[in-house]
Amino acid sequence: MIFRGLTTLILIAVIVGAVLLGQQHFKQGAPPPHRPQTSEPGYSARDAELTETGPDGRPLYRLNAATVRESPRDGSVQLDDVQMTYRGENSNQWSLTAEHGSVRQSNEHIELTGHVRAVGVMPGTTGVAQFLSDRLFYDTQTDTATTPDPVTVLWSGRELQGTGLIANLKERRFRLESNVHGRFLP
């Protein structure tokens, strides 16, 4: 009887040991679990338009882009071949174009990159002004366009170059931050 109980106990120990060793070997040789790719866009579109409206229901700005892609990782939206139109108070209108753009999830900040051109009317002139840079940030809450990069300002036969720009589009005024050089043609 004791022999039969001991044999049964040894048999159970061998089975348990074999199962445990088999599981450990299986885990070591098993491929890692499949994880979904996060580089896929959340959504994408061609020839898209994004319109932000004011309290009166009229458009404050419109963003048109040849392509739009959402990044699900941070909720940002990437734009290509961007055209933006800003309508301020008193029919003050600015047109901005760029090769690329990025809009954060809150829609408060728009970053434009690649041959950025902003065109609008400056105070005290009858002609249009142009801001040219490789990068420009637009704050939709303050209607301010800024860049820390080199910028060229053209208006009424004048040309100013500098580094850094703060332009309040609502109040139609701007300031170059540093390294300002100007050319005024007759």
PLY file of the C-alpha trace (Angstrom):
ply
format ascii 1.0
element vertex 186
property float x
property float y
property float z
element edge 185
property int vertex1
property int vertex2
end_header
0.00 0.00 0.00
2.77 2.38 0.92
4.54 1.45 -2.28
1.42 2.29 -4.32
0.98 5.69 -2.56
4.67 6.51 -3.05
4.49 5.56 -6.73
1.42 7.74 -7.21
3.11 10.67 -5.45
6.24 10.33 -7.62
4.11 10.12 -10.77
2.22 13.29 -9.82
5.53 15.11 -9.07
6.93 14.08 -12.49
3.78 15.29 -14.29
3.77 18.64 -12.44
7.52 19.08 -13.14
7.03 18.28 -16.83
4.16 20.77 -17.12
6.15 23.55 -15.41
9.26 22.94 -17.55
7.13 22.80 -20.67
5.45 26.13 -19.89
8.79 27.82 -19.24
10.24 26.52 -22.52
7.09 27.58 -24.40
7.29 31.14 -22.97
10.95 31.50 -23.97
10.35 30.40 -27.55
7.02 32.13 -28.05
6.96 35.24 -30.24
6.16 38.53 -28.48
2.48 39.48 -28.43
1.30 41.51 -31.44
1.01 45.22 -30.73
-0.93 47.46 -33.08
1.01 50.08 -35.03
0.50 53.61 -33.69
1.97 55.31 -36.77
-1.27 54.82 -38.70
-3.33 58.01 -38.97
-6.54 58.33 -37.00
-8.14 59.87 -40.07
-6.99 61.42 -43.31
-8.58 63.52 -46.02
-7.79 65.24 -49.29
-8.80 68.79 -50.25
-10.12 69.45 -46.76
-11.36 72.66 -45.16
-11.42 73.46 -41.45
-13.46 76.52 -40.41
-13.39 78.16 -36.98
-16.33 80.45 -36.26
-16.72 83.31 -33.81
-19.56 84.03 -31.38
-21.51 85.67 -34.21
-21.32 82.47 -36.29
-19.13 84.09 -38.95
-15.84 82.41 -39.89
-12.79 83.67 -37.99
-10.39 81.63 -40.08
-10.43 78.89 -42.68
-7.73 76.32 -43.20
-7.63 74.60 -46.58
-5.15 71.77 -47.15
-4.39 69.36 -49.96
-4.00 66.55 -47.40
-4.90 66.22 -43.71
-3.70 63.45 -41.36
-4.48 62.99 -37.68
-1.83 61.57 -35.36
-3.67 59.49 -32.74
-0.57 59.52 -30.54
-0.90 63.22 -29.61
-4.16 64.27 -31.27
-2.45 66.72 -33.62
-3.45 67.19 -37.25
-0.79 67.44 -39.97
-1.54 69.49 -43.09
0.11 69.73 -46.53
-0.17 72.62 -49.03
-1.87 74.89 -46.51
-3.90 78.02 -47.28
-5.33 79.90 -44.33
-7.63 82.92 -44.41
-8.06 85.03 -41.27
-10.90 87.54 -40.93
-10.43 90.05 -38.16
-12.53 92.93 -36.97
-13.44 95.72 -39.42
-13.05 93.30 -42.36
-9.32 93.05 -41.70
-8.29 89.98 -43.71
-5.02 88.07 -43.88
-4.07 85.19 -46.15
-1.39 82.73 -45.04
0.15 79.98 -47.15
2.73 77.29 -46.32
3.98 73.93 -47.50
3.02 72.24 -44.21
1.04 72.90 -41.06
0.20 71.38 -37.73
-2.86 71.99 -35.56
-2.93 70.85 -31.94
-5.97 69.13 -30.48
-7.30 72.32 -28.86
-7.14 74.28 -32.18
-5.56 77.20 -30.27
-2.16 77.05 -31.98
-1.40 76.51 -35.63
2.17 75.98 -36.79
2.98 76.70 -40.44
6.30 75.59 -41.97
8.01 75.74 -45.34
7.93 78.97 -47.37
5.37 80.66 -45.15
3.79 83.81 -46.59
1.33 86.00 -44.70
-0.34 88.78 -46.71
-2.61 91.53 -45.32
-3.11 95.27 -44.95
-0.92 97.18 -42.48
-2.06 100.40 -40.80
-1.25 103.69 -42.48
-0.74 102.13 -45.91
-2.95 101.49 -48.86
-0.95 98.48 -50.02
-0.57 95.01 -48.66
2.19 93.80 -46.38
3.89 90.42 -46.59
5.68 88.44 -43.89
7.99 85.76 -45.32
9.58 83.07 -43.14
10.22 79.35 -42.98
8.10 78.93 -39.85
5.22 80.86 -38.30
3.01 80.17 -35.29
-0.55 81.49 -35.22
-2.39 81.81 -31.90
-6.15 81.68 -32.59
-7.00 83.09 -29.15
-4.92 86.29 -29.45
-4.83 86.59 -33.28
-1.04 86.80 -33.06
1.49 85.44 -35.55
5.01 84.83 -34.22
8.28 83.27 -35.28
11.71 83.05 -33.65
13.26 82.53 -37.10
14.54 84.98 -39.73
11.73 86.92 -41.39
11.37 89.39 -44.27
8.68 92.07 -44.21
7.67 93.70 -47.52
5.20 96.59 -47.77
4.77 99.77 -49.85
8.20 99.50 -51.48
9.93 98.82 -48.16
11.85 95.74 -47.13
12.84 94.85 -43.57
14.68 91.74 -42.50
15.13 90.55 -38.95
15.10 87.63 -36.60
11.91 87.02 -34.67
8.49 88.49 -35.38
5.47 89.30 -33.25
2.51 90.41 -35.38
-0.87 91.22 -33.87
-3.14 90.68 -36.88
-6.20 92.06 -35.09
-4.53 95.39 -34.31
-2.50 95.34 -37.56
0.88 95.99 -35.97
4.13 94.07 -35.88
7.54 94.08 -34.24
10.81 92.54 -35.41
12.79 91.22 -32.43
16.49 91.50 -33.44
19.05 91.84 -36.24
16.81 94.29 -38.10
18.04 95.55 -41.47
15.91 97.68 -43.77
15.77 98.94 -47.32
13.46 101.73 -48.38
13.19 102.24 -52.13
12.13 105.61 -53.60
0 1
1 2
2 3
3 4
4 5
5 6
6 7
7 8
8 9
9 10
10 11
11 12
12 13
13 14
14 15
15 16
16 17
17 18
18 19
19 20
20 21
21 22
22 23
23 24
24 25
25 26
26 27
27 28
28 29
29 30
30 31
31 32
32 33
33 34
34 35
35 36
36 37
37 38
38 39
39 40
40 41
41 42
42 43
43 44
44 45
45 46
46 47
47 48
48 49
49 50
50 51
51 52
52 53
53 54
54 55
55 56
56 57
57 58
58 59
59 60
60 61
61 62
62 63
63 64
64 65
65 66
66 67
67 68
68 69
69 70
70 71
71 72
72 73
73 74
74 75
75 76
76 77
77 78
78 79
79 80
80 81
81 82
82 83
83 84
84 85
85 86
86 87
87 88
88 89
89 90
90 91
91 92
92 93
93 94
94 95
95 96
96 97
97 98
98 99
99 100
100 101
101 102
102 103
103 104
104 105
105 106
106 107
107 108
108 109
109 110
110 111
111 112
112 113
113 114
114 115
115 116
116 117
117 118
118 119
119 120
120 121
121 122
122 123
123 124
124 125
125 126
126 127
127 128
128 129
129 130
130 131
131 132
132 133
133 134
134 135
135 136
136 137
137 138
138 139
139 140
140 141
141 142
142 143
143 144
144 145
145 146
146 147
147 148
148 149
149 150
150 151
151 152
152 153
153 154
154 155
155 156
156 157
157 158
158 159
159 160
160 161
161 162
162 163
163 164
164 165
165 166
166 167
167 168
168 169
169 170
170 171
171 172
172 173
173 174
174 175
175 176
176 177
177 178
178 179
179 180
180 181
181 182
182 183
183 184
184 185
